[in-house]
Amino acid sequence: MNALVCEMCGSQDLVKQNGLYVCQHCGTKYTVEEAKKLMIEGTVDIKGTVKVDNSKDIENLYQVARRAKKDNNAVSGEKYYDMIMVKDPTSWEASFYVVYFRAYQSKIADIQSASISISNCINTVLGLIKDNVEERNDQINSVKEVAEKCTTIANMLYDSAVHHYNGIDYSIRERYNQELLDRCCAARDIMYKLGDTIDTIFNDYKELNFVAVDAWKNGIIKHTANFRLFRNKSANKSIILGYASKIKKYDSGYVTPTVNGCYVATCVYGSYDCPEVWTLRRYRDFSLAKTWHGRAFIRTYYAISPTLVKWFGNTKWFKKMWRGKLDRMVKKLQDKGYESTRYYDR
């Protein structure tokens, strides 16, 4: 005669309860007749509710998914985190990385929608962390991980939009101004939404205050970069000042960046974010701003250039006249060591 072994899970821990033999491991129930048959023949027709333990499967999926995350393998990452989310819908990690890796694979035309999808998932993901991650330190580390990845994907999508725009022929670039603005604003909003949500859900976690601050600062940098393209400059300036006020609650020394921009240079080159303007902005911050006469020039420039651009910015002769002068100036500055790589205003 065989030992009484559960047909479903192989456990020998079966206890008689209310006239039935119940497996203490998986919950399968056997009648007395079925138990006898199981001991004699080793097989029965299973009846009753069966609890399936899939924890091992989920553990294996996490190992594969995290390996893909470490390798930055977006295709595998999306696939395996999607499988985890089906089995464990409370997983913040799966809920976030499915969207993250999907956005990571987006094409130029999908930058705006990819950015919106990241923004839309932030509230859910941080809510899952607050509700399902037990230890405070684990919550903090999880939020920091989400913030780091949000910053990475926002910067990547933003830079891709700018790079694509700068690659368009100068003579027709202005036709794509609104397209650039839509994509850059969507990437910017990832950072605003991240900071706002951290500040709302984890407002009593002092360790996360500056994570929210860094997100808002990043958003403001992206907001001011193409400020000249906004039709309603007053409304956008109010938004920037609003976020600057939030930052100052935690960082009293924060200085709100100028929203004026390099008016003439931006007009001529078509973007505040392009190699030529990055060089000029470095010269402004690291040379002109260091002397009293340089600062006087900057103040005069910002006082006069907006009017010049408003009057003549759409004329070919204005851009042609300044293009040659600025090209020569940029070349000299680059020869002196002023770089043309991405630059964030000081």
C-alpha positions in Angstrom: 0.0 0.0 0.0 1.3 3.4 -0.9 1.7 6.4 1.5 -1.1 9.0 1.3 0.4 11.6 -1.0 -1.3 14.5 -2.5 -1.8 14.0 -6.3 -1.4 17.8 -7.0 1.6 18.9 -5.1 3.2 15.7 -3.7 2.9 16.7 -0.1 2.3 13.9 2.5 0.8 16.5 5.0 -2.9 15.5 4.7 -5.2 16.0 7.6 -8.7 14.7 8.1 -11.2 17.6 8.6 -15.0 17.3 8.6 -14.9 13.9 7.0 -12.4 14.9 4.2 -8.7 14.6 3.9 -7.3 18.1 3.2 -3.7 18.7 1.9 -2.2 21.3 4.2 0.1 22.5 1.4 -2.1 23.2 -1.6 -5.7 22.8 -0.1 -6.8 19.9 -2.3 -9.6 17.9 -0.6 -10.1 14.1 -0.8 -13.1 11.9 0.3 -12.3 8.8 2.4 -12.9 6.7 -0.6 -10.6 8.8 -2.7 -7.9 8.7 0.0 -8.1 4.9 0.1 -7.9 4.6 -3.6 -4.9 7.0 -3.6 -3.1 4.8 -1.1 -3.9 1.6 -3.1 -3.6 2.7 -6.7 -1.7 6.0 -6.4 -4.2 8.0 -8.5 -7.6 9.6 -8.1 -9.9 12.1 -9.8 -9.3 15.3 -8.0 -12.3 17.3 -6.7 -12.5 20.6 -4.8 -10.6 23.9 -4.8 -6.9 23.8 -5.7 -4.6 26.6 -4.7 -1.7 26.8 -7.2 1.6 28.2 -5.8 3.2 30.2 -8.7 5.7 32.1 -6.5 8.6 30.1 -8.1 7.5 31.1 -11.6 7.2 34.7 -10.6 10.7 34.6 -9.0 12.2 33.2 -12.2 10.5 35.8 -14.3 11.9 38.6 -12.0 15.4 37.2 -12.5 15.1 37.2 -16.2 13.4 40.7 -16.3 16.0 42.2 -14.0 18.8 40.8 -16.1 17.2 42.5 -19.1 16.9 45.7 -17.1 20.6 45.6 -16.1 21.6 45.0 -19.7 19.2 47.7 -20.9 17.5 45.1 -23.2 14.3 46.9 -23.9 12.6 44.1 -25.9 13.2 41.4 -23.3 12.5 43.8 -20.5 9.1 44.7 -21.8 8.3 41.1 -22.5 9.1 39.6 -19.1 7.8 42.5 -17.0 4.5 42.2 -19.0 4.4 38.5 -18.0 5.0 39.5 -14.3 2.3 42.1 -14.4 -0.3 39.4 -15.4 0.7 37.2 -12.5 1.3 40.0 -10.0 -0.8 43.1 -10.7 0.4 44.8 -7.5 4.0 44.9 -8.7 5.2 48.5 -9.1 8.3 47.3 -10.8 6.4 45.5 -13.6 3.8 48.3 -13.9 6.6 50.8 -14.5 9.1 48.9 -16.6 6.5 47.7 -19.1 5.8 51.3 -19.9 9.4 52.4 -19.6 10.8 49.8 -22.0 8.0 50.4 -24.5 8.8 54.1 -24.5 12.5 53.3 -24.8 11.8 51.7 -28.1 9.8 54.5 -29.5 10.5 56.2 -32.9 10.8 59.9 -33.5 7.1 60.1 -34.5 6.1 58.4 -31.2 8.1 60.7 -28.8 5.1 62.7 -27.7 2.8 59.7 -27.1 5.7 57.7 -25.4 6.3 60.7 -23.0 2.6 60.9 -22.2 2.5 57.2 -21.4 5.3 57.6 -18.9 3.6 60.6 -17.3 0.3 58.7 -17.0 1.9 55.7 -15.2 3.7 57.7 -12.5 0.8 58.1 -10.1 -0.1 54.5 -10.3 3.4 53.3 -9.9 4.2 55.5 -6.9 0.8 54.5 -5.4 1.7 50.8 -5.7 5.0 51.5 -3.9 3.3 53.3 -1.0 0.6 50.6 -0.7 2.6 47.4 -1.3 6.2 48.0 -0.3 6.4 47.4 3.5 9.7 48.8 4.7 10.2 52.6 4.6 13.8 52.3 3.3 12.6 50.0 0.5 9.9 52.6 -0.4 12.5 55.3 -0.6 14.9 53.3 -2.7 12.0 52.3 -5.1 10.9 55.9 -5.6 14.5 56.9 -6.3 14.8 54.1 -8.9 11.6 55.3 -10.6 12.9 58.9 -10.5 16.2 58.0 -12.0 14.6 56.1 -14.8 12.0 58.8 -15.5 14.9 61.3 -15.8 16.8 59.0 -18.1 13.8 58.5 -20.4 12.7 62.1 -20.3 16.2 63.3 -21.3 16.5 60.6 -24.0 13.1 61.5 -25.6 13.8 65.3 -25.3 17.3 65.0 -26.8 16.0 62.8 -29.6 13.4 65.4 -30.5 16.0 68.2 -30.5 18.5 66.2 -32.5 15.9 65.4 -35.1 14.9 69.0 -35.4 18.5 70.2 -35.7 19.0 67.7 -38.5 16.2 69.4 -40.7 17.5 71.7 -43.4 17.7 75.2 -42.0 15.6 76.7 -44.8 12.5 74.7 -43.8 13.2 74.1 -40.1 10.6 76.6 -38.9 7.8 74.5 -40.4 8.5 72.0 -37.7 8.6 74.4 -34.7 5.3 73.2 -33.3 6.2 69.6 -33.7 9.4 70.2 -31.8 7.5 72.1 -29.1 4.9 69.3 -28.6 7.5 66.6 -28.2 9.8 68.6 -25.9 6.8 69.7 -23.7 5.6 66.1 -23.4 9.1 65.0 -22.3 9.3 68.0 -19.9 5.9 67.1 -18.3 7.4 63.7 -17.2 9.6 65.6 -14.8 6.9 68.0 -13.6 4.5 65.1 -13.0 7.2 63.1 -11.2 8.0 65.9 -8.8 4.3 66.7 -8.2 3.4 63.1 -7.4 6.3 62.5 -5.1 5.4 65.7 -3.3 1.8 64.5 -2.9 2.2 60.8 -2.0 5.5 61.0 -0.1 5.2 64.6 1.3 6.2 63.4 4.8 9.3 61.6 3.5 12.1 64.2 3.9 14.5 61.9 2.2 12.5 62.3 -1.0 12.0 66.1 -1.0 15.1 66.8 -3.1 14.2 64.0 -5.5 11.0 66.0 -6.3 13.1 69.2 -6.4 15.6 67.7 -8.9 12.6 66.6 -11.1 11.1 70.1 -11.1 14.5 71.7 -11.9 14.9 69.4 -14.8 11.4 70.3 -16.0 12.1 74.0 -15.8 15.3 73.6 -17.8 13.4 71.9 -20.6 10.6 74.4 -20.3 12.9 77.4 -20.8 15.0 75.9 -23.5 12.5 76.6 -26.3 10.6 79.4 -24.6 10.7 81.5 -27.8 8.4 79.1 -29.5 5.4 79.5 -27.1 2.6 81.7 -28.4 1.3 82.4 -24.9 4.6 83.4 -23.2 2.8 84.9 -20.2 1.0 81.7 -19.3 4.2 79.6 -19.7 6.2 82.0 -17.6 3.6 81.7 -14.8 4.0 77.9 -14.9 7.8 78.2 -14.7 7.5 80.6 -11.8 5.0 78.3 -10.1 7.5 75.4 -10.1 10.3 77.7 -9.1 8.2 78.6 -6.0 7.8 74.9 -5.2 11.5 74.3 -5.5 12.2 77.3 -3.1 10.2 75.6 -0.4 13.0 73.0 -0.1 15.9 74.9 -1.7 15.8 78.5 -0.7 18.9 79.3 -2.7 17.5 78.3 -6.0 17.7 81.0 -8.7 15.0 80.8 -11.4 16.7 80.7 -14.8 16.0 83.4 -17.3 13.2 82.8 -19.8 14.6 85.3 -22.3 17.0 82.9 -24.1 19.5 83.9 -26.8 17.0 85.7 -28.9 19.0 86.6 -32.0 21.1 83.4 -32.0 18.0 81.2 -31.4 16.1 83.0 -34.2 19.0 82.5 -36.6 19.8 78.9 -35.8 16.2 77.9 -35.2 16.6 76.4 -31.8 17.8 77.3 -28.3 19.2 73.7 -28.1 21.7 73.3 -30.9 25.6 73.2 -31.0 26.0 76.8 -32.1 23.8 78.2 -29.4 25.3 75.9 -26.8 28.7 77.4 -27.6 27.3 81.0 -27.3 25.6 80.2 -24.0 28.8 78.9 -22.5 30.6 82.1 -23.6 27.8 84.1 -21.9 28.0 82.2 -18.6 31.7 81.5 -18.4 33.1 84.7 -19.8 30.7 87.6 -20.2 29.0 87.1 -16.9 32.3 87.2 -15.1 33.0 91.0 -15.7 30.9 94.1 -15.1 31.0 95.2 -18.7 30.1 91.7 -19.8 27.1 91.7 -17.5 26.1 95.1 -18.9 26.3 93.7 -22.4 24.0 90.8 -21.4 21.4 93.1 -19.8 21.5 95.4 -22.9 21.3 92.4 -25.3 18.2 91.0 -23.4 16.6 94.4 -23.4 17.0 95.0 -27.1 17.1 91.7 -28.9 13.4 90.6 -28.2 12.2 93.7 -30.0 14.6 93.1 -33.0 13.4 89.5 -33.3 9.8 90.5 -33.0 10.1 93.1 -35.8 12.6 91.3 -38.1 12.8 87.7 -37.0 10.8 86.3 -39.8 12.6 88.1 -42.6 15.3 86.3 -44.7 17.6 89.3 -44.8 17.8 89.5 -41.0 18.7 85.9 -40.6 21.2 86.0 -43.5 22.9 89.1 -42.1 23.3 87.6 -38.6 24.1 84.0 -39.7 27.5 84.9 -41.2 28.5 87.0 -38.2 27.4 84.4 -35.7 29.0 81.6 -37.6 32.4 83.4 -37.5 31.9 84.2 -33.8 31.0 80.6 -32.9 34.1 79.3 -34.9 36.4 81.6 -32.9 34.9 80.6 -29.6 35.2 76.9 -30.4 38.8 77.4 -31.4 39.3 78.9 -28.0 37.9 75.8 -26.3 34.2 76.6 -25.8 32.5 73.3 -26.4 29.5 72.7 -28.7 28.1 69.8 -26.6 24.8 69.9 -24.7 24.7 72.6 -22.2 22.3 73.6 -19.3 22.3 77.2 -18.3 24.0 78.1 -15.0 
